[in-house]
Amino acid sequence: MDVDTPVAIAGAGPVGLSLALGLAKAGVRSIVLEKEAGLPPHSRAAVCWPRTVEIFRSWGVAETIKAGGIVQGVVTPTITETSRRMLTLDFRPLARESLEPLPVFIPQDRTEALLYDAVVATGLSDVRFTCAVLGATQDDGGVTVHVRDTSGAQRDVRASFLVGADGGHSAVRASIGEMLDGETYKVRMLLADVSIPDDRDALPWPRIALSAPGLLFTLRWGVGQWRLISTLPAEAVDAAAVTHDAIAPLVKQLLGPGTFDIVWASVFQIHRRCAPRFVNGRIAIAGDAAHLNSPAGGQGMNAGIADAQNLAWKLVAALAGGDVTALLASYESERRAEFKGSVERFTDRVTRLVVLTSPRLRTFLAACASLVFRLPGIADKMRRTAGMMNTRYVNSPIIVGKGKLLGVRAPDRELVCAGVATLVLCDVPQEVAAAAGMPGIRVQTVNAAAAGTWRMRAPFAALVRPDGFIGWIAASPTAADITKNVRIALGGAR
């Protein structure tokens, strides 16, 4: 197995496969090393939020993902005890800013299978199962990845870069001496996928039982397929909690009496943890290897896929001669700050308000939510936060310039999903634009009437990165300004 590859990826979960796909779409080869014998047969994450579907669109797989799940524009949690809607969260207004405004409810194992098929179809990624990454060493020229292969022998893989997408017990993270700092919530959770064979499958969803001692919640992601989430009492035994007898009263409380089959069930603890560093030299970590958060809000897998997109184009730039240090430092600063400041904060609040509260307090909060979510400003903020559309990158070594939209998704829906670097010019003199022309960067002109959309006054120029975020924006630029700052924003050698 002594092979050379531009990028080695540990872990064939949704994050590792997303990274491989993002690299392949830019023509970069990779090898994915997975310790298990195949893709996992059971689901975990249950939803792809609009920002994730945008990412999938940029890689050409959004339609495949949507066809494999349930696209739901309006989410209206129903209180089982009263059959009343607790609140309404309408994602359709996001169509003003996104070509993919709606979440897709789809089990993680199906997402992984579809990503795997897409990765294999590129012909640019070698996915190897029963190949466990044991650790890695690095030098100025690359990384030596130590692998136990299918025969049980230890082999080495030589790569320019190594990315650990190998989960919460990451061997790659251990190889760079990092641990996940944070806390473990004092609660255990039951996750159960059940099949419903009768007309209960037509009930409105998601469904929540407010009178339950802890959280008791369910959603649907296919014909007859339901996901149950429940907190467990402290005295519950894990093995007993996943039995048919233990799950039956939960199904009855959420969906009513009737038969059901357990597809899969598991007990787990929930965490809010994050590594102090995501990068060491030519080794990076992503997804659960870099951060863990409560499943409340369904942000974890989606955050990991956003890690993969952010890192993919930067590895492509680094392999093309870019500033390796600046590019990888920007990955760490951007994604770590986004996790700590948005993902972790949101999921922690949802956990404490919904999972860790008493039935009486949950009922009160539900009544408040039904009123508060009718306010346009609150509803807009919540759909953008839940949909992960509010990401803003600041304090990054490759984000430069001055503008109200600096570091956020471009206001052009097409550019967000284009997947290529685009220089946007608004009323910039033709001689300036011609002098600043750069190979490999698409140029798009907009007229002065569109300047307001970009929160600027004409003339201005902006660089939209391959991930759809604005890496540089400035008013009245010269040709030298454009050339210099576009190079910085794309991590070019300095």
PyMOL commands that set and color helices and strands:
alter all, ss='L'
color gray80, all
select helices_A, chain A and resi 14-25+50-58+62-67+92-96+108-122+171-175+199-202+238-241+244-255+287-289+300-319+324-355+359-372+376-386+413-416+430-435+448-454+479-489
alter helices_A, ss='H'
color red, helices_A
select strands_A, chain A and resi 4-10+30-33+47-48+70-71+74-75+78-79+84-85+89-90+104-105+125-128+132-139+142-148+154-164+181-195+207-208+216-222+225-232+261-274+279-280+283-285+291-292+400-401+422-426+442-446+460-464+470-475
alter strands_A, ss='S'
color yellow, strands_A
deselect
rebuild
show_as cartoon
